[in-house]
Amino acid sequence: MSTIPVSVSPHETLNTSKGVITCGELFHVPLDEITEKLQSQGVSHVRRITIRRDGQLLNTKHLILTFSSHVLPEYVKAGYMRYWKVYGVPAPRRGATSYH
């Protein structure tokens, strides 16, 4: 048993959580810059919610933050603003046919 090489790595999606914040102040800031600035708070990915209106995709002030922890923080600090409500985004449910 001690001669068998073993590699251990964390699961990419089970060890993360997602939350949504509403932040009008970051509307014109590029997502790469937001991700870079929030990495110290455990944010690994940022995505902006878009809506379709009259056939066009429009950005909203809502951001989906992916955290590198399975627990959402109480707040996120972006610049001089502190956003207390980080709403969780549930994982998609699997249907009965997805288990085959």
N, CA, C and O of each residue as an XYZ file, in Angstrom:
400
protein
N       0.816     -1.192      0.000
C       0.000      0.000      0.000
C       0.865      1.263      0.000
O       0.483      2.264     -0.606
N       1.984      1.236      0.646
C       2.805      2.444      0.716
C       3.565      2.718     -0.575
O       4.166      3.783     -0.712
N       3.555      1.791     -1.520
C       4.251      2.013     -2.786
C       3.336      2.541     -3.880
O       3.798      2.848     -4.979
N       2.047      2.651     -3.593
C       1.085      3.132     -4.581
C       1.013      4.657     -4.493
O       0.686      5.194     -3.435
N       1.312      5.358     -5.583
C       1.217      6.824     -5.537
C      -0.250      7.273     -5.491
O      -1.100      6.750     -6.212
N      -0.515      8.234     -4.642
C      -1.871      8.760     -4.463
C      -1.819     10.274     -4.594
O      -0.934     10.923     -4.037
N      -2.764     10.829     -5.326
C      -2.865     12.288     -5.396
C      -4.237     12.708     -4.880
O      -5.248     12.079     -5.190
N      -4.259     13.760     -4.102
C      -5.486     14.267     -3.498
C      -5.687     15.697     -3.966
O      -4.759     16.506     -3.939
N      -6.903     16.005     -4.394
C      -7.221     17.373     -4.800
C      -8.655     17.685     -4.391
O      -9.504     16.793     -4.392
N      -8.936     18.928     -4.044
C     -10.302     19.286     -3.648
C     -11.253     19.233     -4.841
O     -10.857     19.497     -5.976
N     -12.495     18.891     -4.574
C     -13.517     18.855     -5.619
C     -13.791     20.284     -6.076
O     -13.907     21.189     -5.249
N     -13.893     20.490     -7.377
C     -13.996     21.846     -7.921
C     -15.319     22.530     -7.619
O     -15.346     23.749     -7.449
N     -16.419     21.785     -7.545
C     -17.715     22.436     -7.346
C     -18.322     22.176     -5.973
O     -19.100     23.001     -5.494
N     -18.000     21.068     -5.325
C     -18.596     20.780     -4.025
C     -18.000     21.628     -2.912
O     -18.634     21.796     -1.871
N     -16.815     22.160     -3.099
C     -16.171     22.983     -2.088
C     -16.313     24.470     -2.379
O     -15.501     25.272     -1.917
N     -17.328     24.842     -3.133
C     -17.576     26.251     -3.434
C     -19.018     26.598     -3.088
O     -19.855     25.715     -2.899
N     -19.290     27.878     -3.007
C     -20.660     28.365     -2.825
C     -20.819     29.618     -3.672
O     -19.841     30.280     -4.019
N     -22.060     29.931     -3.997
C     -22.336     31.107     -4.823
C     -23.309     32.016     -4.095
O     -24.224     31.559     -3.410
N     -23.088     33.312     -4.258
C     -23.967     34.302     -3.674
C     -24.164     35.456     -4.635
O     -23.358     35.671     -5.540
N     -25.246     36.197     -4.430
C     -25.577     37.334     -5.293
C     -25.561     38.607     -4.458
O     -26.136     38.657     -3.371
N     -24.895     39.635     -4.982
C     -24.965     40.960     -4.368
C     -25.471     41.942     -5.418
O     -25.298     41.735     -6.619
N     -26.098     43.012     -4.946
C     -26.556     44.087     -5.815
C     -25.645     45.280     -5.569
O     -25.569     45.795     -4.453
N     -24.955     45.715     -6.618
C     -23.904     46.707     -6.446
C     -23.864     47.643     -7.648
O     -23.179     47.363     -8.631
N     -24.588     48.745     -7.575
C     -24.601     49.712     -8.665
C     -23.275     50.425     -8.858
O     -22.968     50.875     -9.962
N     -22.474     50.537     -7.781
C     -21.191     51.233     -7.868
C     -20.183     50.487     -8.748
O     -19.250     51.100     -9.266
N     -20.357     49.185     -8.920
C     -19.422     48.389     -9.717
C     -19.945     48.113    -11.120
O     -19.425     47.239    -11.813
N     -20.968     48.848    -11.546
C     -21.601     48.578    -12.836
C     -20.634     48.720    -14.008
O     -20.684     47.927    -14.948
N     -19.763     49.714    -13.964
C     -18.853     49.970    -15.085
C     -17.447     49.403    -14.857
O     -16.546     49.643    -15.661
N     -17.257     48.658    -13.774
C     -15.946     48.070    -13.484
C     -15.857     46.709    -14.176
O     -16.795     45.918    -14.076
N     -14.752     46.413    -14.877
C     -14.614     45.112    -15.543
C     -14.628     43.956    -14.540
O     -14.139     44.093    -13.419
N     -15.190     42.822    -14.951
C     -15.314     41.667    -14.066
C     -13.956     41.139    -13.619
O     -13.824     40.668    -12.490
N     -12.950     41.207    -14.476
C     -11.607     40.749    -14.099
C     -11.058     41.563    -12.932
O     -10.433     41.017    -12.023
N     -11.293     42.859    -12.965
C     -10.808     43.728    -11.889
C     -11.563     43.456    -10.591
O     -10.961     43.446     -9.518
N     -12.872     43.237    -10.676
C     -13.665     42.919     -9.483
C     -13.171     41.615     -8.869
O     -12.997     41.521     -7.654
N     -12.944     40.605     -9.714
C     -12.460     39.309     -9.230
C     -11.111     39.464     -8.539
O     -10.888     38.899     -7.468
N     -10.223     40.222     -9.147
C      -8.888     40.427     -8.574
C      -8.965     41.098     -7.209
O      -8.267     40.694     -6.278
N      -9.809     42.120     -7.083
C      -9.903     42.873     -5.831
C     -10.600     42.078     -4.723
O     -10.337     42.311     -3.543
N     -11.486     41.142     -5.086
C     -12.231     40.379     -4.081
C     -11.597     39.030     -3.760
O     -12.128     38.292     -2.929
N     -10.480     38.687     -4.394
C      -9.826     37.403     -4.127
C      -9.419     37.255     -2.670
O      -9.464     36.147     -2.136
N      -9.027     38.329     -2.017
C      -8.613     38.261     -0.612
C      -9.773     37.897      0.310
O      -9.555     37.503      1.455
N     -11.017     38.029     -0.187
C     -12.199     37.675      0.597
C     -12.744     36.301      0.209
O     -13.850     35.934      0.605
N     -11.969     35.548     -0.563
C     -12.369     34.195     -0.923
C     -13.160     34.081     -2.207
O     -13.683     33.008     -2.508
N     -13.262     35.159     -2.976
C     -14.011     35.124     -4.237
C     -13.098     34.568     -5.328
O     -11.992     35.066     -5.539
N     -13.577     33.527     -6.021
C     -12.772     32.922     -7.082
C     -13.282     33.269     -8.479
O     -12.537     33.148     -9.452
N     -14.537     33.697     -8.594
C     -15.091     34.017     -9.914
C     -16.244     34.997     -9.737
O     -16.988     34.911     -8.760
N     -16.396     35.925    -10.675
C     -17.494     36.897    -10.662
C     -18.183     36.858    -12.012
O     -17.531     36.856    -13.056
N     -19.508     36.827    -11.983
C     -20.297     36.863    -13.213
C     -21.419     37.880    -13.036
O     -22.028     37.952    -11.968
N     -21.693     38.658    -14.066
C     -22.761     39.658    -14.010
C     -24.043     39.051    -14.568
O     -24.015     38.360    -15.586
N     -25.154     39.307    -13.909
C     -26.449     38.847    -14.398
C     -26.888     39.768    -15.528
O     -26.823     40.991    -15.401
N     -27.329     39.186    -16.617
C     -27.813     39.961    -17.758
C     -29.278     39.645    -18.002
O     -29.766     38.576    -17.634
N     -29.973     40.585    -18.625
C     -31.368     40.381    -19.016
C     -31.488     40.672    -20.508
O     -30.688     41.415    -21.076
N     -32.489     40.082    -21.123
C     -32.735     40.320    -22.543
C     -33.957     41.233    -22.656
O     -35.043     40.911    -22.175
N     -33.749     42.368    -23.297
C     -34.836     43.315    -23.496
C     -34.789     43.791    -24.937
O     -33.764     44.293    -25.399
N     -35.891     43.634    -25.643
C     -35.992     44.017    -27.057
C     -34.903     43.351    -27.901
O     -34.360     43.962    -28.822
N     -34.593     42.106    -27.580
C     -33.611     41.359    -28.347
C     -32.163     41.663    -28.011
O     -31.262     41.097    -28.631
N     -31.912     42.540    -27.048
C     -30.546     42.894    -26.666
C     -30.252     42.398    -25.261
O     -31.122     42.418    -24.391
N     -29.011     41.950    -25.042
C     -28.570     41.575    -23.702
C     -28.093     42.823    -22.976
O     -27.231     43.550    -23.470
N     -28.657     43.063    -21.809
C     -28.295     44.233    -21.012
C     -27.712     43.787    -19.678
O     -28.233     42.871    -19.043
N     -26.636     44.433    -19.257
C     -26.044     44.147    -17.954
C     -26.927     44.700    -16.848
O     -27.598     45.716    -17.030
N     -26.924     44.027    -15.696
C     -27.619     44.523    -14.514
C     -26.577     44.845    -13.447
O     -25.385     44.604    -13.639
N     -27.032     45.388    -12.330
C     -26.117     45.699    -11.234
C     -25.952     44.525    -10.273
O     -25.348     44.674     -9.211
N     -26.482     43.363    -10.635
C     -26.402     42.169     -9.798
C     -25.208     41.318    -10.217
O     -25.004     41.059    -11.403
N     -24.420     40.884     -9.231
C     -23.227     40.083     -9.485
C     -23.350     38.735     -8.788
O     -23.766     38.665     -7.631
N     -22.989     37.666     -9.492
C     -22.915     36.336     -8.890
C     -21.459     36.103     -8.516
O     -20.578     36.093     -9.376
N     -21.217     35.915     -7.221
C     -19.865     35.693     -6.717
C     -19.702     34.220     -6.371
O     -20.544     33.653     -5.676
N     -18.640     33.599     -6.841
C     -18.316     32.222     -6.473
C     -17.216     32.280     -5.422
O     -16.153     32.859     -5.646
N     -17.492     31.663     -4.257
C     -16.543     31.665     -3.151
C     -15.830     30.322     -3.078
O     -16.424     29.286     -3.375
N     -14.578     30.334     -2.689
C     -13.801     29.105     -2.579
C     -14.005     28.448     -1.215
O     -13.075     27.871     -0.653
N     -15.209     28.539     -0.696
C     -15.601     27.927      0.569
C     -17.052     27.489      0.442
O     -17.802     28.055     -0.353
N     -17.450     26.498      1.208
C     -18.840     26.052      1.131
C     -19.764     26.892      2.013
O     -20.973     26.661      2.040
N     -19.203     27.863      2.731
C     -19.986     28.743      3.604
C     -19.928     30.165      3.046
O     -18.848     30.678      2.751
N     -21.093     30.795      2.902
C     -21.133     32.182      2.423
C     -20.740     33.137      3.543
O     -21.107     32.908      4.696
N     -20.007     34.198      3.235
C     -19.678     35.188      4.262
C     -20.903     36.037      4.600
O     -21.876     36.078      3.848
N     -20.832     36.714      5.749
C     -21.932     37.594      6.148
C     -22.007     38.817      5.245
O     -23.094     39.318      4.958
N     -20.861     39.292      4.804
C     -20.821     40.484      3.956
C     -19.612     40.408      3.034
O     -18.705     39.599      3.231
N     -19.624     41.266      2.028
C     -18.499     41.424      1.104
C     -18.151     42.903      1.091
O     -19.035     43.754      1.000
N     -16.872     43.206      1.182
C     -16.415     44.591      1.166
C     -15.811     44.881     -0.199
O     -14.836     44.246     -0.602
N     -16.393     45.845     -0.910
C     -15.911     46.237     -2.235
C     -15.614     47.730     -2.198
O     -16.530     48.552     -2.152
N     -14.333     48.074     -2.218
C     -13.946     49.481     -2.112
C     -14.312     50.011     -0.743
O     -13.926     49.431      0.273
N     -15.041     51.087     -0.704
C     -15.465     51.664      0.568
C     -16.848     51.171      0.983
O     -17.339     51.553      2.045
N     -17.479     50.337      0.176
C     -18.833     49.844      0.457
C     -18.773     48.449      1.076
O     -17.913     47.637      0.734
N     -19.694     48.190      1.985
C     -19.837     46.872      2.588
C     -21.234     46.371      2.264
O     -22.226     47.022      2.590
N     -21.309     45.226      1.628
C     -22.588     44.641      1.220
C     -22.919     43.508      2.174
O     -22.295     42.447      2.142
N     -23.920     43.748      3.034
C     -24.254     42.799      4.091
C     -25.022     41.600      3.582
O     -24.823     40.489      4.073
N     -25.871     41.794      2.633
C     -26.707     40.693      2.161
C     -26.022     39.973      1.012
O     -25.942     40.496     -0.100
N     -25.539     38.793      1.280
C     -25.024     37.928      0.223
C     -26.026     36.787      0.126
O     -26.021     35.872      0.949
N     -26.883     36.848     -0.883
C     -27.925     35.849     -1.042
C     -27.349     34.609     -1.701
O     -26.664     34.701     -2.719
N     -27.623     33.457     -1.125
C     -27.112     32.206     -1.658
C     -27.819     31.791     -2.931
O     -29.012     32.041     -3.104
N     -27.080     31.162     -3.812
C     -27.629     30.613     -5.051
C     -27.607     29.101     -4.890
O     -26.526     28.515     -4.820
N     -28.774     28.445     -4.829
C     -28.776     26.991     -4.624
C     -28.221     26.253     -5.836
O     -28.315     26.717     -6.972
N     -27.644     25.098     -5.558
C     -27.145     24.248     -6.643
C     -28.335     23.682     -7.406
O     -29.390     23.455     -6.812
N     -28.192     23.450     -8.701
C     -29.311     22.893     -9.470
C     -29.680     21.505     -8.965
O     -28.813     20.702     -8.620
N     -30.967     21.242     -8.928
C     -31.436     19.926     -8.490
C     -31.309     18.936     -9.626
O     -31.465     19.279    -10.798
N     -31.028     17.718     -9.259
C     -30.912     16.668    -10.259
C     -32.242     15.942    -10.364
O     -32.884     15.642     -9.358
N     -32.637     15.670    -11.579
C     -33.860     14.913    -11.805
C     -33.628     13.429    -11.594
O     -32.484     12.993    -11.459
N     -34.694     12.651    -11.563
C     -34.592     11.213    -11.332
C     -33.804     10.531    -12.443
O     -33.166      9.506    -12.205
N     -33.840     11.082    -13.651
C     -33.124     10.455    -14.767
C     -31.652     10.843    -14.798
O     -30.892     10.272    -15.581
N     -31.226     11.793    -13.974
C     -29.835     12.249    -13.991
C     -28.893     11.287    -13.279
O     -27.676     11.405    -13.420
N     -29.426     10.349    -12.526
C     -28.586      9.464    -11.733
C     -28.126      8.230    -12.493
O     -27.373      7.427    -11.942
N     -28.545      8.053    -13.723
C     -28.170      6.840    -14.465
C     -26.849      6.992    -15.127
O     -26.382      6.068    -15.792
